Amino acid sequence: MEGKSVITSPSGGMNVKRGDIEIQGFAWSGLGAVRAVDVTTDGGRTWREARLEGPVLDKCLTRFRLPWRW
């Protein structure tokens, strides 16, 4: 399986106030360890690299976080 990811927070139904929030999620790959996760908040015009939380292991879920100002 190629690399995949899912954002877990913020998620649908959450009441998010404008200001500083943290985007969180999980990434995985069946081809080895996740090396990087890029996140877009503007429909793909710009991308930012999220911080991976260790341990980052082969073929395992890897948590990522990205501080963001909405």
C-alpha positions in Angstrom: 0.0 0.0 0.0 1.2 3.5 -0.9 1.4 6.1 1.8 -1.9 7.3 3.3 -3.0 9.7 6.0 -6.0 10.9 7.9 -6.6 14.1 9.9 -8.2 13.2 13.3 -8.4 16.8 14.7 -10.1 19.0 13.9 -12.8 16.8 12.6 -16.4 17.1 11.4 -18.8 18.3 14.1 -16.1 20.0 16.2 -16.7 23.6 17.2 -13.4 25.2 16.4 -12.7 28.9 17.2 -10.6 31.1 15.1 -7.0 31.4 16.3 -4.2 29.0 17.0 -5.1 25.3 16.7 -3.2 22.1 16.1 -3.9 19.8 13.2 -3.4 16.2 14.2 -3.6 12.9 12.4 -2.0 9.5 11.5 0.0 8.5 8.5 1.0 5.0 7.4 2.7 3.2 4.6 2.9 -0.4 3.6 6.2 0.3 1.9 8.3 1.2 5.0 8.5 4.0 7.5 6.7 7.3 7.0 9.4 9.9 6.1 7.2 13.1 5.9 3.6 14.3 5.9 2.7 17.5 4.1 -0.6 19.2 5.0 -2.6 21.8 3.0 -5.2 24.1 4.5 -6.0 26.0 1.3 -7.1 23.3 -1.2 -3.6 22.4 -2.4 -2.2 25.9 -3.2 0.4 25.7 -0.4 1.8 22.8 1.7 3.5 22.6 5.0 5.5 19.7 6.5 4.0 18.4 9.7 6.1 17.2 12.7 6.2 13.4 13.1 6.1 11.9 16.6 8.3 8.9 17.3 8.8 6.2 17.2 8.6 6.1 13.4 8.6 2.4 12.5 8.2 0.4 9.3 4.6 -0.3 8.3 3.1 1.3 11.5 0.8 4.2 12.2 2.8 7.4 12.8 1.2 10.4 14.5 1.7 13.9 13.0 1.0 17.4 14.3 1.0 20.8 12.7 0.4 24.1 14.5 -1.9 26.3 12.4 -3.5 29.7 12.7 -7.0 29.8 11.4 
